[in-house]
Amino acid sequence: MLNQILSVSGKPGLYKMISQGKNLLIVESLADKKRIPAYTRDKVISLGDIAIYTSEKEVPLYEVLKSIKEKENGQKVTIELSKATPDELRNYMAQLLPEFDRDRVYPTDIKRLLNWYNILLDAGITEYAPKEEDKKETAKEDETDAKEKKDEGKKKAKTAGTSAKSTATAKKTAVPKKAASTKSAASKQPAGKTTQRTRQK
């Protein structure tokens, strides 16, 4: 689900992808349903591609959103985002993800995350984990790509084998010609010696 939800740099809120053109996307605001273009120059990020830094690994965004939902019992966040201090935001985040990286996850990131949760909730989006169908589709696409690469590798290997075979044949054909030239030169040499002896006599 989150793969279709986008954050567009310079534009508030979250957007749902409607269609994709050559150099732009048509997106729809989750808040007011207005549709706008997002161009290639805009920084567009899918929520499905976002993860939160921790001391050991990166935790997918959907897992953190799920933790917020459980903490707030499916309601909006209790903390008042417009007045929250950096320490309050960090303390809230520590309750969700105790091992979050305090050096790389800034208070502004936490505020944005909590705001996204509220926007998704208002839009009726309360399930964040990738659907099994999405996982299967992604796995199928990866399998297809791997097969195409394998077939391409076989094709290149076959072409290289043909070239090598042609080269070997050409060398084989060239050998008798070289031998013939050597033999011809050898047959001329004694004749020259004979003529020389005759002259000496």
C-alpha positions in Angstrom: 0.0 0.0 0.0 2.7 2.5 1.0 4.4 2.0 -2.4 1.7 4.1 -4.0 1.8 6.8 -1.4 4.3 9.6 -2.2 6.0 12.5 -0.6 6.7 15.4 -3.0 9.5 17.8 -2.1 8.3 21.3 -1.6 4.6 20.3 -1.3 2.9 19.6 2.0 1.1 16.4 2.8 1.1 13.1 1.1 0.0 12.1 -2.4 -1.3 9.0 -4.2 0.0 8.2 -7.6 -2.7 8.2 -10.2 -0.8 7.9 -13.5 2.7 8.1 -14.9 3.8 10.0 -18.1 7.1 10.4 -19.8 8.5 13.2 -17.7 5.9 13.6 -14.9 3.5 11.9 -12.5 -0.1 12.8 -11.8 -0.6 12.6 -8.1 -3.6 13.2 -5.9 -3.5 14.8 -2.4 -4.7 12.5 0.3 -6.1 15.6 2.1 -8.2 17.4 -0.4 -8.2 15.0 -3.4 -6.7 17.6 -5.7 -4.6 16.3 -8.6 -1.4 18.0 -9.5 1.6 17.1 -11.7 4.9 16.1 -10.2 7.8 16.6 -12.6 11.2 14.8 -12.9 12.9 17.8 -11.3 10.8 17.3 -8.1 12.1 15.0 -5.4 9.4 12.3 -5.2 9.8 9.5 -2.6 7.6 6.5 -2.1 6.8 5.8 1.5 7.5 2.1 0.7 11.1 3.0 0.1 11.7 4.8 3.4 13.3 3.2 6.5 14.4 4.5 9.9 18.0 4.3 11.0 18.8 2.3 14.2 22.1 1.5 15.8 22.2 -1.9 14.1 20.0 -1.8 11.0 17.3 0.1 9.1 13.7 -0.5 10.1 11.0 -0.2 7.3 8.7 2.7 7.7 5.6 0.5 7.8 6.8 -1.2 10.9 7.2 2.2 12.7 3.8 3.3 11.6 2.3 0.1 12.9 4.0 0.8 16.3 2.4 4.3 16.4 -1.0 2.8 15.6 -0.6 0.3 18.5 0.7 2.9 20.9 -2.2 5.3 20.1 -4.9 2.5 19.8 -5.6 3.5 16.3 -6.1 7.1 17.1 -4.1 10.2 16.2 -0.9 10.9 18.0 -1.4 12.4 21.4 1.6 14.7 21.2 0.9 18.2 19.8 3.2 18.4 16.9 3.1 22.2 16.4 4.4 22.8 19.9 6.5 19.7 20.6 10.1 20.3 21.6 13.0 18.2 20.1 13.3 16.3 23.4 9.6 15.5 23.5 9.8 14.2 19.9 12.9 12.1 20.7 11.3 10.7 23.8 8.2 9.7 21.8 10.4 8.1 19.2 12.3 6.2 21.8 9.0 4.6 22.9 8.4 3.3 19.4 11.9 2.4 18.5 14.3 2.5 21.5 17.4 1.8 19.4 16.8 4.5 16.8 19.9 6.4 15.7 19.8 9.7 17.5 22.6 11.1 15.4 20.9 10.5 12.0 17.2 10.7 12.9 16.5 14.4 13.6 13.5 15.9 15.4 12.2 17.2 12.1 12.2 13.7 10.7 10.2 12.4 13.7 7.7 15.3 13.4 7.3 14.5 9.7 6.8 10.8 10.5 4.1 11.5 13.1 2.4 13.9 10.7 2.4 11.3 8.0 0.7 8.9 10.4 -2.0 11.4 11.1 -2.5 12.1 7.3 -2.8 8.4 6.5 -5.3 7.9 9.4 -7.5 10.8 8.1 -7.4 9.2 4.6 -8.6 5.9 6.1 -5.2 4.1 5.5 -4.5 2.0 8.6 -2.8 -1.0 7.0 0.8 -0.4 6.1 2.6 -3.7 5.6 3.1 -4.8 2.0 0.4 -7.1 0.8 1.3 -10.7 -0.1 0.2 -10.0 -3.7 2.7 -7.1 -3.9 5.4 -9.3 -2.5 4.6 -12.1 -5.0 4.5 -9.6 -7.9 7.9 -8.2 -6.9 9.4 -11.7 -6.6 8.0 -12.5 -10.0 9.5 -9.4 -11.6 12.9 -10.2 -10.0 12.7 -13.7 -11.3 11.8 -12.5 -14.8 14.8 -10.0 -14.8 17.1 -12.8 -13.6 16.0 -15.1 -16.4 16.4 -12.4 -19.1 19.9 -11.7 -17.9 20.7 -15.4 -17.9 19.4 -15.8 -21.5 21.4 -12.8 -22.6 24.5 -14.2 -21.1 23.9 -17.5 -22.9 23.4 -15.7 -26.2 26.7 -13.8 -25.7 28.5 -17.0 -24.9 27.1 -18.7 -27.9 28.1 -15.8 -30.2 31.6 -15.8 -28.7 31.9 -19.6 -29.3 30.9 -19.2 -32.9 33.5 -16.4 -33.4 36.2 -18.6 -31.8 35.2 -21.5 -34.0 35.4 -19.3 -37.1 38.9 -18.1 -36.1 40.1 -21.6 -35.6 38.8 -22.7 -39.0 40.5 -19.7 -40.6 43.8 -20.7 -39.0 43.4 -24.2 -40.1 42.8 -23.1 -43.7 45.8 -20.8 -43.6 48.3 -23.5 -42.5 48.4 -25.5 -45.8 48.9 -22.4 -47.8 51.9 -21.5 -45.7 53.3 -25.0 -46.0 52.8 -24.8 -49.7 54.7 -21.6 -50.0 57.6 -23.1 -47.9 57.7 -26.1 -50.2 57.7 -24.0 -53.3 60.6 -21.9 -51.9 62.5 -25.0 -51.0 62.1 -26.5 -54.5 63.5 -23.3 -56.1 66.6 -23.2 -53.9 68.3 -26.4 -55.1 67.8 -25.2 -58.7 69.6 -22.0 -57.9 72.5 -24.0 -56.4 72.7 -26.3 -59.5 73.0 -23.3 -61.8 75.7 -21.8 -59.7 77.8 -25.0 -59.9 77.4 -25.2 -63.6 78.7 -21.8 -64.0 81.7 -22.6 -61.8 82.6 -25.5 -64.1 
